[in-house]
Amino acid sequence: MSVPVTEQDERTLARWAEHIHAMNSEAAHQRERLEKADDATLRAVLSDRAGSEVARGTALMLLLVRNRHRRDRTLSDILLPLWNDPDKHLARLAIEQTPLFDPAMATRLLVLLDDPERLIWSTAASVLARRKNTMVVARLQAWFHEGDQDHRNVAYSCLCFYQLLEPDERRSLLRDAWKAGGRDEDDRAMLAAGLLEMGDRTGWPFLLEVARRADHYSAVWATDIIHKHDPALGLELMLHILDHGATFQVRWGMVERIAKAAGLSHLWTSDGLAEARHWVEQQRQLLDRPQPGSEV
């Protein structure tokens, strides 16, 4: 029997839906208000630290769109003052948009690796990894081996997902960590997923176990990874989590993954669960259909 959506779950969804609706309405209002403003006005809005977070974010995005093709210091001059902004989400956006053609900014990004705010140092590391800056490799390797779990996770993402290390180096890094046992279940799941992405199925049984237990959010992304490599099994596990996830967070984590991948529209209502389940059933039927040219 599947786990029902409780009244408490309904209230949680209603709060999320109300918050998202309010944010979207404010964003639409600010965009309509600012999209015809000149750059000087947008910069004034952006520099007003007492202003609305949505208004400042909208002003930044409009400035980025208008200036994205420039190859002078215009973008750097817009973004750099925001790196230490009290609004850490705006600071993260400014760091993420660092122009790749400005080499001076890479040196400044390296300094941010020592920032005490996780949102800041992790974003700086990701930007450096995306631009294949090898100056960050030694620091990332130290984070992976000696850092806390947050630093280790970021190092894994940069070294493996962004492929700062060569394939043999990545495989060796992950295999050694796997053989050492990992730090905890989430860490082992991360290592198993990384190995699987490289065609190494050493951690496959462990990922299946995590997905089938469905008692932690790691079951959601374990299922997502399994689905990439075995679609039929992945769809079966999706249904299992939707119907039997141990907590609302686990079940709705699966709903959210499916809704975003499939473009479903009722994520923040109780209909989201049924809609996600229906989509999975449709995908299973498509897999079961004979392919053109196959023998009947």
HELIX and SHEET records of a PDB file:
HELIX    1   1 GLU A    7  LEU A   34  1                                  28    
HELIX    2   2 ASP A   39  SER A   47  1                                   9    
HELIX    3   3 GLU A   53  ASN A   67  1                                  15    
HELIX    4   4 THR A   74  LEU A   79  1                                   6    
HELIX    5   5 LEU A   80  LEU A   82  5                                   3    
HELIX    6   6 LYS A   88  GLU A   96  1                                   9    
HELIX    7   7 PRO A  103  LEU A  112  1                                  10    
HELIX    8   8 ARG A  118  ARG A  130  1                                  13    
HELIX    9   9 THR A  134  VAL A  136  5                                   3    
HELIX   10  10 VAL A  137  GLU A  146  1                                  10    
HELIX   11  11 GLN A  149  TYR A  156  1                                   8    
HELIX   12  12 SER A  157  PHE A  161  3                                   5    
HELIX   13  13 PRO A  167  LYS A  179  1                                  13    
HELIX   14  14 GLU A  185  GLU A  197  1                                  13    
HELIX   15  15 TRP A  204  ARG A  213  1                                  10    
HELIX   16  16 SER A  218  HIS A  229  1                                  12    
HELIX   17  17 PRO A  231  HIS A  244  1                                  14    
HELIX   18  18 PHE A  248  ALA A  262  1                                  15    
HELIX   19  19 ASP A  271  ASP A  288  1                                  18    
END                                                                             
